[in-house]
Amino acid sequence: MKWNRTKKLVVFAMFGAVIFLLAFTPIGFIQLGFIKATIIHIPVIIGSILLGPAMGAGLGFFFGVTSLISNTMTPVVSSFVFSPFIPVPGTTGGSALSLLVCFVPRILVGITPWLIYRGLQRLTKNRFQTAALAVAGVGGAMTNTLFVMHLIYFLFQDAYATVQGVTAQAVYGIISSIIVANGLPEALVAGILTAAICKALLAALKKIPSAAH
């Protein structure tokens, strides 16, 4: 869908507002004790598909900002991997590497769904739109989960082992269990919601006339 810049900016602002609204309500970041589950990746995924990878990356950056704020202001045991203001276990200060965990996966969430959706649409010659949207939603959610958890493993393995009370060698088993237990259900929900919401929005936005350049 070809829109002019004004129309894109309006939709971008709308999704940005949704991200911050979700972030500062209980459903945005759901406290699970050791970690925080989230649904904020869903508007980032949908925004990516509708607006393209550049604005999608911007929405992903907003997602990272809200994660940084949430983990700094209301930390859980593992918040040190998302905020440099939370001391790493065994040290007296936080780590700047946490910014990589906090921002890189979330920015990629704003890029990957667009690539998947466009790739599938070209491959199927614009058929099976619902399936393409669902796969893009799943791909976006798994981008967040896989990158976050693996960056934690590679950057904070020893500290993560300390807070879990396990050996460093056991950390990847815990990472894998979180990917399966939390990541897969999040991906399924993202796929369903992305397909349903994107189809409705694509149909509705086509009816809105674009302002003149």
Secondary structure as GFF3:
##gff-version 3
##sequence-region A 1 213
A	DSSP	alpha_helix	5	23	.	.	.	ID=ss1
A	DSSP	beta_strand	29	31	.	.	.	ID=ss2
A	DSSP	beta_strand	36	38	.	.	.	ID=ss3
A	DSSP	alpha_helix	41	51	.	.	.	ID=ss4
A	DSSP	alpha_helix	53	73	.	.	.	ID=ss5
A	DSSP	three_ten_helix	79	81	.	.	.	ID=ss6
A	DSSP	alpha_helix	98	109	.	.	.	ID=ss7
A	DSSP	alpha_helix	112	123	.	.	.	ID=ss8
A	DSSP	alpha_helix	129	164	.	.	.	ID=ss9
A	DSSP	three_ten_helix	168	170	.	.	.	ID=ss10
A	DSSP	alpha_helix	171	178	.	.	.	ID=ss11
A	DSSP	pi_helix	179	183	.	.	.	ID=ss12
A	DSSP	alpha_helix	184	206	.	.	.	ID=ss13
###
